[in-house]
Amino acid sequence: MNIGEAARQSGISAKMIRYYEETGLIPPADRRASGYRDYADANVHELRFIRRARDLGFSVAEISELLGLWRDRTRRSGDVKAMARSHIDRLRSKIDDMQAMVDTLQTLSDACAGDDRPDCPIIQRLGDTA
């Protein structure tokens, strides 16, 4: 199948598929006599794996490692679980950081009169040098 069909079936844009090939995340597709890329069902399966990993927030480097584990039938499930747990910890940390941002903005927003006066604690806090 051509790259457009592979993109449609995998949910990854043709541009990203080309990028993944260029960076070595996936092997280059076979080429037809015309020079166009030719993808097999196995390629689309791999692209779907990548899309799901990206949807879970894994970086390209982590996806590369996950793909290596996926392809390795002698892998240890403990290695995969360790990666997942590490990623969970990073996600929880990001959630905590984002919640702190929400709390700060909520406090500042609540303190702002939101009227025609120029005084605004949101702007004042952003301008603080501390």
C-alpha positions, 0 to 999 in steps of 0.5 A, spaced: 500 500 500 502 507 498 504 511 504 497 515 504 493 508 505 498 506 511 497 513 514 490 512 514 490 505 516 495 507 522 493 514 524 499 517 523 500 522 518 505 521 511 509 526 514 511 523 520 511 516 517 517 519 513 520 522 519 520 516 523 523 512 517 529 518 516 530 518 524 531 510 523 525 509 528 522 504 523 526 501 517 525 504 510 519 501 506 520 497 500 520 501 494 516 499 488 519 500 481 516 507 480 520 509 486 514 510 491 514 507 498 510 500 499 507 498 505 505 491 508 500 490 513 506 489 518 508 496 517 502 498 519 501 494 525 508 497 527 506 504 526 499 503 530 504 501 535 508 507 535 501 511 535 499 508 541 505 509 545 505 516 542 498 517 545 501 515 552 506 520 552 512 516 550 518 520 547 521 518 540 527 515 544 522 511 549 518 508 543 525 506 540 526 502 546 519 499 546 519 497 539 526 493 540 523 490 546 516 488 542 521 485 536 525 481 541 521 475 543 526 473 548 525 480 552 523 480 559 516 483 561 520 486 567 524 490 563 517 493 559 514 494 566 520 498 569 519 502 563 512 503 564 513 504 571 518 510 570 513 513 565 508 513 570 512 516 575 514 522 570 507 523 568 505 523 575 510 529 576 508 533 570 500 532 573 503 535 580 507 541 576 500 542 572 496 542 578 500 547 582 500 552 576 492 551 576 492 552 583 496 559 582 492 561 576 486 560 580 488 564 586 491 570 582 484 569 578 480 569 584 484 575 587 483 579 580 477 584 580 476 583 573 473 590 572 475 597 568 481 598 573 488 597 571 490 593 578 491 586 576 494 581 581 495 576 575 500 581 571 503 583 578 505 576 579 508 575 572 512 581 573 515 579 580 522 579 579 523 573 585 
